[in-house]
Amino acid sequence: MQLTTEQIKYVSDYIESKDIKWYELQVELTDHMVSSMEEIWEKDPELTFHQAKQYAENKFTGDSSFKSIEKEQTKVLRKEYNREQWKMIAAYLKFPKIISSILLLALTFKISLYFEEPRKFVAVLFLFLLFAAITIVYSYYKHRKIDGNRFLEIEMINPIPIIFGGFINLGLSLGSVFKEEINEYPLVLFLFCCLWALTVLFVITGIQLQNKTIKRIKKQYELN
């Protein structure tokens, strides 16, 4: 037995009513519920639509709920996102991309030596990245909704926590704490340049991962 279009729409609206606001989860949970209901109905055609829906929901969620499934999926996607970004960063630390990474670090360190107060140069470097990252934030908010739909995968690439709670904030904070050491010891200055170069890689891979995710979602769900 197959559900009608109206019945599928009812199931979809029911799932959305459970505060499942992410489009891909709505689609996935609806497909699963519909398939399960059709299997249950096939075995027991005497069941009403609502009975079949309840049995399918109990079978799918068990002792949990749709929101708990959403939370679990969020954890999975977060791990996948972090793993993918570190994988992309690792690519810049391997030949041949490592050459450009070394050149960036060497050039940054060499320029810093020309400043009487290198700590100010370090502060400018991280502030520059902070302003450069605004483009990532703009792109995130621009594509936060696609055709009016919100996606959990796009929420996972939210750059704000990384920008204001990640390496940029760390670099500015440590730069303020070790300002005298940066001016006096070239090794400390070099370590800050390394931290900055790593932050650059995070920003670059963040942009790449953001564009890749948005493009894939649009193609998968045929959205503009």
C-alpha positions in Angstrom: 0.0 0.0 0.0 1.2 3.5 -0.8 0.4 6.8 0.9 -1.4 9.4 -1.1 0.2 12.8 -1.8 -2.1 14.4 0.9 -1.1 11.8 3.4 2.6 12.3 2.7 2.1 16.0 3.1 0.4 15.4 6.5 3.4 13.3 7.6 5.8 16.1 6.5 3.8 18.8 8.3 3.6 16.6 11.4 7.4 16.2 11.5 7.8 19.9 11.0 5.5 20.5 13.9 7.9 18.7 16.1 10.3 21.7 15.7 12.3 20.0 13.0 13.2 23.1 11.0 16.0 21.7 8.8 14.9 20.9 5.3 17.1 17.9 4.7 16.0 16.3 8.0 12.4 17.0 7.2 12.8 15.2 3.9 14.8 12.3 5.4 12.4 11.8 8.3 9.4 12.0 6.0 10.8 9.5 3.6 11.6 7.1 6.5 8.2 7.5 8.1 6.4 7.0 4.8 8.3 3.9 4.0 7.8 2.5 7.4 4.0 3.2 7.3 3.7 1.5 4.0 5.4 -1.6 5.3 3.2 -1.6 8.4 0.1 -1.1 6.3 1.1 -3.9 4.0 1.2 -6.3 7.0 -2.0 -5.0 8.6 -4.3 -3.2 6.1 -7.0 -2.8 8.8 -5.0 -0.2 10.6 -6.1 3.4 10.2 -3.8 6.1 8.8 -3.1 7.5 12.3 -2.5 4.1 13.8 0.0 3.3 11.1 1.7 6.7 11.6 2.0 6.1 15.4 3.4 2.6 15.0 5.9 3.9 12.4 6.9 6.8 14.8 7.4 4.4 17.7 9.4 2.1 15.6 11.6 4.8 14.3 12.2 6.9 17.4 11.9 4.2 20.1 12.4 5.8 23.5 13.8 9.0 22.0 12.1 11.6 19.8 12.5 13.5 16.6 14.4 16.2 18.4 16.9 13.7 19.8 17.5 12.4 16.3 18.1 15.9 15.2 20.7 16.4 18.0 22.4 13.2 17.1 22.6 14.2 13.5 24.0 17.5 14.5 26.8 15.8 16.3 27.5 13.6 13.3 27.6 16.5 10.9 29.8 18.6 13.2 32.4 15.8 13.4 32.2 15.3 9.6 32.7 19.1 9.1 35.7 19.3 11.4 37.2 16.2 9.9 36.8 17.5 6.4 38.3 20.9 7.3 41.3 19.4 9.0 41.8 17.1 6.0 41.8 20.2 3.7 44.3 22.0 6.0 46.5 18.9 6.0 46.6 19.1 2.2 48.3 22.5 2.5 50.9 21.0 4.7 51.9 18.4 2.1 53.7 18.8 -1.2 53.2 20.7 -3.4 50.8 23.1 -1.4 53.2 23.2 1.5 55.5 25.3 -0.6 53.0 28.1 -0.7 52.4 27.7 3.1 56.1 28.0 3.8 56.5 31.0 1.6 53.5 32.7 3.3 55.1 32.0 6.8 58.6 33.1 5.7 57.3 36.3 4.1 55.2 37.2 7.1 58.1 36.6 9.5 60.5 38.6 7.4 58.2 41.6 7.2 57.6 41.5 10.9 61.3 42.0 11.6 61.3 45.4 10.0 58.9 46.7 12.6 60.2 48.4 15.8 57.3 46.9 17.7 56.5 43.6 16.1 53.6 43.0 18.5 51.7 45.8 16.6 52.4 44.0 13.3 51.0 40.8 14.8 47.9 42.6 16.0 47.4 44.0 12.6 47.7 40.6 11.0 45.0 39.1 13.1 42.7 42.1 12.8 43.2 41.9 9.0 41.9 38.3 9.1 39.0 39.4 11.3 37.9 41.8 8.7 38.6 39.4 5.8 36.4 36.8 7.5 33.5 39.2 7.2 33.0 37.9 3.6 32.5 34.4 5.0 29.9 35.7 7.5 28.2 37.5 4.6 28.1 34.4 2.4 26.8 32.4 5.4 23.9 34.7 6.0 23.2 35.1 2.3 22.8 31.3 1.8 21.5 30.5 5.3 18.2 30.0 3.6 17.9 28.5 0.1 14.5 28.9 -1.5 13.2 29.7 1.9 14.5 26.5 3.4 17.1 26.2 6.2 19.7 23.4 6.2 21.5 21.8 9.1 24.6 21.3 7.0 24.8 25.0 6.3 24.2 25.7 10.0 27.3 23.5 10.7 29.5 25.8 8.6 28.4 28.9 10.6 31.8 30.8 10.7 30.9 33.1 13.6 32.0 30.7 16.5 35.3 30.0 14.6 36.0 33.7 13.9 35.2 35.1 17.3 36.0 32.1 19.4 38.8 30.4 17.4 42.3 31.2 16.3 41.7 34.8 15.5 40.5 35.5 19.0 43.3 33.3 20.4 45.9 35.2 18.4 44.7 38.6 19.6 44.4 37.5 23.2 47.8 35.9 23.4 49.3 38.9 21.5 48.1 41.1 24.3 49.4 38.8 27.0 52.9 38.3 25.5 53.3 41.7 23.9 56.7 42.2 25.5 58.0 38.8 24.6 57.0 39.3 21.0 59.1 42.5 20.8 62.1 40.9 22.6 62.3 37.3 21.3 62.3 36.5 17.6 61.3 32.9 18.4 58.1 34.1 20.1 57.4 36.3 17.1 57.9 33.4 14.8 55.5 31.2 16.8 52.8 33.9 16.4 53.5 34.1 12.7 53.0 30.3 12.6 49.7 30.7 14.5 48.6 33.4 12.0 49.5 31.2 9.0 47.5 28.4 10.5 44.6 30.8 10.9 44.9 31.8 7.3 44.5 28.1 6.3 41.4 27.9 8.5 39.9 30.9 6.8 40.8 29.6 3.3 39.5 26.1 3.9 36.4 27.5 5.6 35.6 29.5 2.5 36.2 26.4 0.3 34.1 24.1 2.5 31.3 26.7 2.6 31.1 27.0 -1.1 31.4 23.3 -1.6 28.5 22.6 0.8 26.2 25.2 -0.6 26.8 24.1 -4.2 26.2 20.4 -3.3 23.0 21.2 -1.4 21.6 23.2 -4.3 22.4 20.4 -6.7 21.1 17.6 -4.5 17.7 19.3 -3.8 17.5 21.1 -7.1 17.3 24.6 -5.5 18.5 28.0 -6.7 
